[in-house]
Amino acid sequence: MADTSDTRTPAQIEADIKVRRAVLAETLDEIGVRVHPKTIVGDAKAKVVANIDHTLGRAYVGANRAVSDVKARFTDEDGAPRLERIVPVALVAVGLVGLLALGTRRRKG
């Protein structure tokens, strides 16, 4: 069984009650701030911004990696262009542009 005897004076009990009221009031104020619509909206915005930043960061890293991979295919270790790889790709690109131009010209004519 719990000991129900209290040896505190009435003044000590009143002081404890005041302290508990102050703690309770502070807790209620914190809860009020947390459930305030502006706080909820602000927290939601912060989460969205953080997710967007994270996604954009990952996209940047992926794009940077892709560019580095392409660059590595068309340059040697010293950074000099590899003409044996660049020339065929350029010829294919010029050919495709030429075919597109001819196709557009035939449709108009």
C-alpha positions in Angstrom: 0.0 0.0 0.0 1.0 3.5 -0.7 2.1 5.7 2.2 -0.6 8.5 2.4 1.0 10.5 5.2 2.3 13.8 4.1 4.7 15.7 6.3 4.7 18.9 4.2 3.3 22.1 5.6 0.4 23.9 3.9 2.8 26.5 2.6 5.0 23.8 1.0 1.9 22.2 -0.5 0.8 25.6 -1.9 4.3 26.2 -3.4 4.2 22.7 -5.0 0.8 23.5 -6.5 2.0 26.8 -7.9 5.0 25.1 -9.5 2.8 22.4 -11.0 0.4 25.0 -12.3 3.3 26.9 -14.0 4.6 23.7 -15.6 1.1 22.8 -16.8 0.6 26.3 -18.2 3.9 26.1 -20.1 2.9 22.7 -21.4 -0.5 24.0 -22.6 1.2 26.9 -24.3 3.5 24.6 -26.1 0.6 22.4 -27.2 -1.3 25.5 -28.4 1.7 26.6 -30.5 2.1 23.1 -32.0 -1.6 22.8 -33.0 -1.9 26.4 -34.3 -2.8 26.3 -38.0 0.1 28.6 -38.9 2.5 26.2 -37.2 1.0 23.2 -38.9 1.2 24.9 -42.3 4.7 26.1 -41.7 5.8 22.6 -40.7 4.1 21.2 -43.8 5.8 23.8 -46.0 9.2 23.0 -44.4 8.7 19.2 -45.1 7.8 19.9 -48.8 10.7 22.2 -49.3 13.1 19.6 -47.7 11.7 16.9 -49.9 12.0 19.1 -53.0 15.6 20.0 -52.0 16.4 16.3 -51.5 14.9 15.4 -54.9 16.6 18.2 -56.7 19.9 17.3 -55.1 19.5 13.7 -56.2 18.6 14.8 -59.7 21.6 17.1 -59.9 23.9 14.3 -58.8 22.3 12.0 -61.4 22.6 14.5 -64.2 26.2 15.3 -63.2 27.1 11.6 -63.2 25.5 11.2 -66.6 27.4 14.2 -68.1 30.6 12.8 -66.6 29.9 9.4 -68.1 29.3 10.9 -71.5 32.4 13.1 -71.2 34.5 10.1 -70.3 33.3 8.3 -73.4 34.4 11.1 -75.7 37.6 12.2 -74.0 40.7 10.4 -73.0 42.4 10.5 -69.5 44.1 13.8 -70.4 40.9 15.4 -71.5 41.7 15.4 -75.2 38.8 14.6 -77.5 38.6 11.1 -78.9 37.9 11.8 -82.6 37.3 8.1 -83.3 34.2 8.4 -81.2 33.1 11.9 -81.8 33.2 11.9 -85.7 30.7 8.9 -86.1 28.3 10.5 -83.6 28.5 13.9 -85.3 27.9 12.2 -88.7 24.8 10.5 -87.4 23.5 13.7 -85.9 24.0 15.6 -89.1 22.3 12.8 -91.0 19.3 12.9 -88.7 19.0 16.7 -89.0 19.2 16.4 -92.8 16.4 13.7 -92.8 14.2 15.8 -90.6 14.8 18.9 -92.8 13.9 16.8 -95.9 10.8 15.5 -94.2 9.6 18.9 -93.3 10.3 20.2 -96.8 8.3 17.4 -98.4 5.3 18.0 -96.1 5.2 21.7 -97.0 5.7 21.2 -100.8 
